[in-house]
Amino acid sequence: MADAAQFRKELEEFAEEEILGRAIKLQKRILSEVLTQVVQRTPVGNRKRWKRNIERAQRGLHPLPKGYVGGHARKNWQVTLNRRPANEVDGRDARGQQTIDRGLRRVAQIDKPMIGYVSNLLPYMQRLEDGHSDSAPQGTIVRDTVRMIRRKYMRVR
């Protein structure tokens, strides 16, 4: 009887330490890669183009989108755990590194299985995804990231 109880205890420890530990590491790796990819794929307005567009708006031609700030879309990628984000992030991050670092700090907090969200709440993100930006006319920020993750981790082609 002691052997069966010991075996059960060892099996439970193995499941908790090894299997669960590996699942958490995999979740952290995937969330980190998704965050990095979507931030890097998100276009940042070209200052020269926007300056030219400001001049166009002053001449009565089609103006800039209201409230546009270069790097604001990159700044708004957020990692949240077990809940969706609720608010837009103020500011900009044209390089994207601050945003990635902020998200990686959140990913590092994962210590048990949970739902991780990588989200961007800006109302114009769908337009960027659909190729609206001259800086990324192909769009597909999220779609290409999902394809890459599936190929890498799920062997889906």
Secondary structure, DSSP 8 states (H G I E B T S, - for coil): -HHHHHHHHHHHHHIIIIIIHHHHHHHHHHHHHHHHHHHHHS----HHHHHHHHHHHHTTS----TT--TTHHHHTEEEEESS---S---S--SS-HHHHHHHHHHHHT--S---EEEEE--TTHHHHHTT--TTSTT--HHHHHHHHHIIIII---
